[in-house]
Amino acid sequence: MAEEEYKGTIIPKEDFDVEVAAKQFKKAMKGIGTDENAIIRLLVSHNNLQRTEIKDKYKEMFGQDLIEDLKEELGGHFENAVIAMLISPYELQTSAINEAFEGVGTQENTLVDILCCKTPDEICSLAYFYEEANGRSLDDQLASELSGDFKNLMRSLVAAGRDEDETKDAAMARKDAQDLYDAGIGMNGDTDSSEFIAILNTRSYTQLQEIFNAYESIAQDSIENAISSEFDGDMKNGLLAIVLRVKDPLAFYATRIHEALDGPGTDDKSLIRILVSRSEIDLADIRTKYKELFDVDMVDAVKDDTAGDYGKLLVAIINGS
C-alpha cells in the first residue's frame, strides 16, 4: 500500500471559521467548571494546521495563550493529551525525545518509536526542529546520552542517508543478504553490528524487502530470527523496529499501541504520542491492523485502560471527526 493511500482519522474542517473556533474555546472555559466535551469536539474536528491557526487567533482576540489557559483548567493525562493536540507534530516528538533523556537512564523505546520509522525527509525535518528548539543538534544529543552499538544505530538513522530510489536490484540484494548472514549467523565470533547498521539504514525500503527475501533464501530463516539471536536489548529492538517498518509499518504502530496498553499500568506518554501523531496519517488503517493482530477493537482496548475525559479524547481521536 502506498503511503498516500493510508487513511487518518482527523481531517481538515471544511467550513473552518477560526474566529468562531477561538470563541468556542473561550466559552468552554468560562464560568464555573470547564466544558470538556466541547474542548474534545473542537480538537478532533480540526486538523493540526487549523488548531495552530486557532491558537494564534485566540491570542489576537483575547490577549491570552490558549495552551496556558487550558493548563489552568485541566489536569492529568487529559491535559497532556489536549496539549499534544495543540502543538506541532515535531514539537511533540522533540518534547518526547527530551523527556527520554531526563532522569536516571534513557527511555530508549521512545527513541526507537520516533527515529526507526521515519523517512530521510522526516528525519531531516525533525533534526532541524530539534536543533532550533534546543540549541543543540540531535546528533550531538544522541552522542552524549547513548553508548555502544545502539548509539551508532541511532546516529546513523539521524544522518538520514537512506536511499530513496525505489528501483529493485536483485543481485545487490543477494550480496547484501549474504553480507548480513556473514556478519551474523555465519560469523565465527562476535557479530559485526556495523554491517547491520550500514545496510538497514542506507538501503531503500523497497530494496530492504528484496534483501530480507534473499536472506531467507540463504539462511533458511527470517532476518527477524537472526537479529533476535545475534543481538539483545535496545540494539535488538531498534533493528527489529526497522525490519517491521519495512515489512508492515501499520503493524509496527499497532503493536506499540498494544504494548502501551498491555501489562500493569498504561504507558500514557507513548499512547498519546502515537495516537496524536498518526491521527492525520494512517490511524484508521492502524486501527484495522490492531483488530487483525489482537482480535479486539482499538477503541475497546483504550476504553478498558483509560477513564474520564482522557479516555473520551483518545476514543474521539481514534473515531475521528
N, C-alpha and C positions, 0 to 999 in steps of 0.2 A: 504493500500500500504506500503510495507516495505521501510525503509529509503534508502536502496541501489538501489531501483528501481527508485528513483527520478532522474530527468534529469536537469543538469545545462545547461548553455548556452556557457560557456567558457571551452574549453578542452585543454589539452597539445598540443603544436605544434609538429607534427610528425617529420618533418625534421628540428628539432631545431638546430640552429647554433648560439651559444651565442656570438661569436665574430662578426659575421655579424650583429646580432641584436644590439649590442652595437654601432657598426659603424653607423647603420641606425639612432639610436637616436641622435648621434653626428651630423650627416648630417642634420637631421631635424631642428637643432638649429643653423646651420651655416649661415652666410651671413645676408642679410637684410630680416627681417621677419622670422617667425617660420612656419614650415610646420606642422600645427596642424593635418591635415588629416593623415599624416604619423605617428604621435605620437599615434593617436587613433587606427590606424591599428596595430601598434606594441603592444599596450596594450591588445587589445581584441583577438589577435591571439596567445598569450602565457598565460599559467596559472600562478598562483601566485608564485609557486616554480621557474618556468622559469624566471619570471620577477625579482625575487631575484637574480638569477644567473647573469642576465644581469646587474643588479646594481653593483654586485661585479666585473664583467669583465670590466665594464665601468671605475671603479676606477683603476683597474690594467692597463688598456690600456692608459688612459688619465690623471690619477692622479687627477681626479675631482669627485665630488659627483653628481650622476645623478639627485637626487632629488633637490639638491641646484641649479644645472644648470637649471632645468625645472622651478623652482620658479622664477629665474631671467627672464625667457622668457614668463611665463604665468601669469594669474591673475584671481581673482574672483572665481566663483563656478567651472569653468573649471579646474583651478589649484587644487582646493580642491579634485575634483573627480580623477584627474590624480594621485595625491599623495596617495589617498586612494587605488588606484590600485597597488601602488609600495611598500606598507608596508604589513606586515603580518596581517592576519585576527584578531589575538589577539591584535596586536598593534593598529589596527583601533578601536577595541572595548574598549581597555584601554583608548585611547585618548578620545573617546566619553564619557566614564564614568567620566573622569577628567573634561571634559567640562561641564558635567551635574552638577558638584559641584561648578563650578566657578560662580562668580557674585552673585547677590541677588536671593536667593531661589534656590532650586534644581530642575532640569528638570527630574521629576520622570518618565515621559513617556519613556525617554531614558533607565532608569534602568529597567523598565518593559519589553521593547523591547528586551534588551540584556540578562537579567537574567531569565525571566519567561519561556523561551522556550528551555533551554539547558539541555542536559543530564548531569548526575553526572560527567562523564569524561570530558565533555566540560567545566563545571563549575570549576573543579579542575585545568584544563589547563589554563583557564582564570585567576583564582586566583593566580596561580603560576607566570604567566607572569606579572600580575598587581603588585605583590609584588617586583619582580625583577626590574621592571621599576620605581617604586615609593618609594621603601624602606619602605613601609608600607603595611600591609595586607589589602585586600579588605574588610574583615570583620570589621577591626578597622575603616576604612574609612566610611563604612555604619553606624556603631555605633555612630560615632561622627557627622555625617551630617544629619541623619534621626531621626524620633521620632515616638512614638506610635506604633500602630499595623502594619503600613507599614514598619517600621524599623524591626520589628520582622519577617515579611514575607520575606523581602529581606535577612536578616541574615540567616534565616532558609534555603533559597534557596542556599546561598553560602556555607552552611555547607555540601551540596551535599550528603544528606542522603537518597535519593530516592532509593527504592528497584528496582533492575533491573531484578528480576525474573519475566518472562512474564507469569507464570502459573496463571490461574484464580481461585479464591476461592469465590464461590457464597455466602457461609454462612458468611464469613468475610466481603464481600462486603455489604451484607444486614445490618450487625451490624454497619459498618462504616456509611452507609447511614442513619440509624436510629440515630446514634450519631450526624451526621450533622444536621438532622432535629431537634433533641432535643436541639442542641446548637444554633439554629437559629429560624426558624419559630415557632417551638414548645416550645420555652422558654418564660416564663412569666418574662420579664425584659430584661436586656441588653444581646446582642448576645455574645456568648463565641467565640471570634475570634481565640483563641488558638487551638480550636478543628478543625477549618477550616484549619489553618496553618499546623497543625500536619498531617492531613490526606492528604491534597492536595500536600504537599511537601515531603511525605515519601512513599506513595504508588506508585507502578509502573504505567506507562501509561496504560497498559493493564488492570490492576486492577481498575484504576480510571474509565475506561469505564464501568466496571461492577457496580461500586459504583454509578455512575451517573444514570445508568439504574434502579438500585434498588431504588435510591432516588425518581425518577419519579413515581415509583410504590407506594411508601409510601406516598409521598406528593401530588400526582396527579398534579405535577407541575415540571418544569425543575429546575435543580441546578442553571442555569443562572438567572432565575427569583428570586430564593431565595437569591442569592448573591446580586442582584440589589436592593432588598427590605430591606436587612439587613445591607448593607454596603454602603458607599459613597466615593467619592474622589479617591485617589490613591490606597487605600486598595481594593476598588471595582474593579478598573481597573486591578490591579495585579492579583486578584483571577480569574477574568473573562478571563484574558490572559492565565492563566494556563489551565482553562477549554477548551478554544478554541484550545490551543496547543494539548490537549488530543484528542478532537473530530475531529479537522481538521486543522493541522498545516499550510497547504497551505493557508487556508482561513485567518489565523492569519496574515501572511505576506502580502497577497493581500490586506487585509483591512488596514494594516498600510501604505502600499504604497498609497492606495486611500486617506487616511487621510492626508498624507504628501502633496498630490497634491490638495486636496479639500480646499475650502474656500478661504479667502483673503490671498494671499501670499503663497509661497511654503515653506514647511519645508525641505530645501535643504540638511541639515546635515543628517536628518533621511533618506531621499530619497537616497542619495549617499551611506550611510552606509548599508542599506538593499540591494540595487541592487548589490553593490560590494561584500558584504559578502555572498549573496546567489547565486552569478553568477556561481560558480563551484559546487553547491549542488543541487538546485531544482528550479532555476529561470524559467526554461522553463515550469515547472508544475505550478508555481505561476502565470505565465502569462495566462495559460489556466484557472486557477481558477478565476483570475481577470475578464476575459471576462465573465465567468459564473455568477459571482456575480454582476458585474456592467454594463454588456452589452456594453462594449467598449474595444477595444484592448489596452493593457497597453502601447504599442508604441504610439498610437494616443493620449492617455491621457498625456504621458510625453511630446510629441511634442507640445501639446496645452499649457503646463505650463512652458516649458523651451525654451531657444533660443540659437542660435550660436553654437560654438564648444562644449559648455557644453551639450546642448541638443543632439548634434550629438554623443557625447561619451556615454551618457546614453542609447540612442537608440541602439548604437552598442553593448553595454553590454547586452541589452535585446535580440537583434537579434543573438548575439553570433558570434564566429569566423567561 
